[in-house]
């Protein structure tokens, strides 16, 4: 009875898959399963009916078990394209007898991984002329384990692991885990078949496939480290800003001109008959305005100071009618390095 049931189930699946997907959904025959996709730091959970997705919701690892039990259907783990690499082989029909071994050899030749270190899903297409075309989807085992290990620790059980939109309608036929079991069983290898297959793949441009794999690996690693690199750059910018502010404050403290020292120096240089009404200092310029019995003598007296240079009158000397003294406006350049507080 079990054999008859399996036989009928297999024929039913064949008949169902031969119908257009739209007709399968109308008749209620389309496959239903829960699709779990790793996204950012969590998971996207959707109900899949054939290749049509609905009821998508975002959850974290702790909320994933409840989201999976929502529809009570088989669970399919769907890998994003950034995790996998796709390639295709053209082989003679005779390669079907040793297809697992041929695929293993090609993986080790085209990628930096051993065949036992990757999961492989394959689709075989027959064509005229005694050839077959094999579409491969490859994902490194450690990269998949990084996702499945936390799921196992949480007690989540998934039925299939697939990648690529073409795998949504047939997760069983595209199961990466199932094909891994097949590909790791080593049998007698037909070396003429392997050599013939390798020559055909090489003629199709295998260096480009290897380069594509390396570029995909680099893009994936770059995507992983870019957020950390941006955070480091932001911190470096903040550190540079703080250092610049600290340097400005240090320069200000170390090169601050002492107005008290400057006033003392001017008062010692001017004679007793000189009176200052305005004392103005800004940048490295000193401006003095006042009265003196002999304003012309002030230029030489101020220039004699090591603190001042370039002393000159800013306006003509005028006579104060009340006191008879000279009115003057004098300007000097301050030698900042000599008039600072250390």
PyMOL commands that set and color helices and strands:
alter all, ss='L'
color gray80, all
select helices_A, chain A and resi 2-18+21-27+61-68+81-83+93-110+115-117+141-153+165-170+176-183+191-203+206-254+259-269+297-303+336-338
alter helices_A, ss='H'
color red, helices_A
select strands_A, chain A and resi 32-39+42-49+52-59+74-79+85-92+118-127+131-140+160-163+275-282+285-292+308-313+318-319+326-334
alter strands_A, ss='S'
color yellow, strands_A
deselect
rebuild
show_as cartoon
